[in-house]
Amino acid sequence: MAELSEKQDAKTGSVALRERELQLTDDLDARLELRLAISRRAAELEARSGRVESLLENVKERPGHRASIEALTALLDERGHHDRLADVLEAQAAQVGESDAAAGASLWARAAEVVERRLNAPDRAMNAHRQVVVLTDAGRSLDALARLHSDKNEHGEAAKWLNRRLEGASGAERVPVLLNLARTQQLAGRDGDAVVTLSTAFSEAPQSTKVRKQLLPLLRQREDWKSLAAALATSVEH
């Protein structure tokens, strides 16, 4: 059982299991072997702790050192030390971002992923994403900010980030961003803005079924018969 635990648990579970076995056995030879196994496993864990400290010294001397950050990420993630990993990534991002905006933004984005997925800390994730977009117009972080604000029912704030996302969107990205923005505007109670947004999407992609499904019901709901008739006529042509 303990050997299986050592394969499955790279942290301290096997030590705890062997200590439990030690408490339960009266066989002297077994107890001696268990203590030896505990000692070996403890030495491995101490060595791993030393590895972390050495890697931290590396990034202290050379902030942003890619190989060291990758190794730190693997070690701390493996051991479940996600709070410490987030601290390291945020500190490195702040330092690196002063001289290399792209590298700093990349580290902030990694920190955002850790704090949201591993620590379930959306406010901290939003702060990290804000740091990303200070350094560069990263579409993924702008989308994440919109999503995180929407999750908190802050649809007006979400729409602001989507408007910024739209400013930097390429041709192929524009319609999906417009659709997302329109949905967010509707959730914020801004149906008039949503009609304008969807009309823009319709003018850019009149053949899009997704655009029609959002635009036409909204025009009917608002009893904008003239615009609805024009949209239907255009739809027939495409």
Summary of the structure (lengths in Angstrom):
residues: 238
radius of gyration: 26.9
end to end distance: 66.0
largest distance: 91.7
contacts: 718
relative contact order: 0.05
helix: 82%
strand: 0%
